[in-house]
């Protein structure tokens, strides 16, 4: 996931979530990947959780439906919209006379991850978890990254409209948090819950105030993926001995160290529903004269979060401001002020050679950026609350679903 590199003579493609495998490193801008000095062990498994992939590794553009059964009490339906056929999870026989919550998953995942929280909600709250395009059981339509995450948010709105729901309570995880904020910018929302959300300014390549570091967004987008991880997705790899495989990425990046779940096979199968290729995950990339040698492209998932395409900081000026709940784990490896998935942070740490220095390529202060935007939201008449799960990783809803569901329930009812 350290873009701007050439792999076996081909330019890699990806951006935004993890360094290369042990024994790989990038060269200076324009130079190929060099195999040699291993990365420190702490970075070994951080291969791709949020936004990186290799567009050259595969070109299947086909996502697989999950191969594991749904949890008892969960039902899948297909919602045909004018944009795509969307797979949606609901609770079996749920009531529909109360508030409706729409769950939006993150990158390299699907609606399956929301099942524990859906089942933990009280019966008067209706739950819908939507598979974004190219994930889960939804269609794998191409992603136009020049629209930011609007392809995703417009898809979600089309599902909401087709189901006949009014303003809904949005819950977005990671990339899905960005989708939720974009949805709220374009359509009415009853409330917003953000779990470990991508920064309002995208993933990588910005200063604290959101200013872009380079005009081409070097080091972000579809050029930073590890091709081994993308190949593992494409091969449907469920093994536990592949350091670049989905299981290793889930264990090292999605949850905190030591957390174990009886549903790990389900989470891996969810990751494996990711459609791969330049139009989906990870997307394309462009060469750059700036470190680390690649820039954001215009197609595919990872490029949707490049700062030149993505900016939802305008939420602070929204005319009608739904209440916002921000939930995060303090052991999150992906979204933090020193993210091990931020190439500039890895450059500063010496993991990626040739780093041009703090003035040129500072690490992104993701949490500080989110807090600054939400503080403006509050100053402009909105309200938000921040809840930190001590010891939790990138997915507090997996590690403590009952607590998460309790907070969400209170938030939804308080928004009425």
BELZI-V711411 format. One line per field, one symbol per residue. ss: DSSP state (H for helix, E for strand, C for the rest). phi: phi as a letter, one per 30 degrees, with the letter a starting at -180 (. if undefined). burial: I if it has 24 or more other ideal C-beta (glycine too) atoms within 12 Angstrom, else O. A space follows every 50 residues. Layout:
# BELZI-V711411
ss = ???
phi = ???
burial = ???
This chain:
# BELZI-V711411
ss = CCCCCEECCEECCCCCCCCCCCCEECCCCCCCCEECCCCCHHHCCCCCCC CCCCCCCCCCCCCCCCCCCCCCCEEEEEEECCCCEEEEEEECCCCCCCCE EEEECCCCCCHHHHHHHHHHCCCCCEEEEECCCCCCCCCCCCCEHHHCCH HHHHHHHHHHHHCCCCCCEEEEECHHHHHHHHHHHHCCCCEEEEECCCCC CCCCCECCCCCECCCCCCCCCCCCCCHHHHHHHHHCCCCCCCCCCHHHHH HHHHCCCCCCCCCHHHHHHHHCCCCEECCCEECCEEECCCCCCEEECCEC CHHHHCCCCCCCHHHHHCCCCCEEEEEEECCCCCCCCCCCCCHHHHHHCC CCCCCCCCCCCCCCCHHHHHHHHHHHHHHCCCCEEEEEECCCCCCHHHHC HHHHHHHHHHHHHHCC
phi = .cdiccbhicddblljbadddejbadcdeicddccleddeedcecdclec abacdddbbdhbccddccdddejcbcbccdcdcaccdbcbdeiddbcbdc cccbdcdhaadeddeededdddddcdbbccddeibhcddcedcdddcicd eddddddddedddiddecccbbchedddddddeddcbdbdabccchdeee cjciibdedjdddbdcheibidccdddddddddddidcdcccdcdeddde dcbdbddjdbbdcddddddddddddckddbccjcabdbdcdcjbbdcbbj edddcdddcbacddedcedccddccccacdcddccadbddccdddddddi dcdiedjdddbdddcdddddddddddeddcjdbbbccccdidcdbedddb ddddddddeddddddd
burial = IIIIIIIOOOIIIIIIIIIIIIOIIIIOIOOOIOOOOOIOOOIIIIIIII IIIIIIIIIIIIIIIIOIOIIOOIIIIOIOIOIIIIIIIIIOOIOOOOII IIIIIIIIIIIIIIIIIIIIIIOOIIIIIIIIIIIIIIIIIIIIIOIIII IIIIIIIIIIOOIOIOIIIIIIIIIIIIIIIIIIIIIOIIIIIIIIIIII IIIIIIIOOIOIIIOIIIIIIIIIIIIIIIIIIIOIIIOOOIIIIIIIII IIIIIIOOIOIOIIOIIIIIIIIIIIIIIIIIIIIIIIOIIIIIIIIIII IIIIIIIIIIIIIOIIOIOOIIIIIIIIIOIIIIIIIOIIIIIIIIIIOO IIIIIIOOOOIIIIIIIIIIIIIIOIIOOOOIOIIIIIIOOIIIIIIIII IOIIIOIIIOIIOOIO
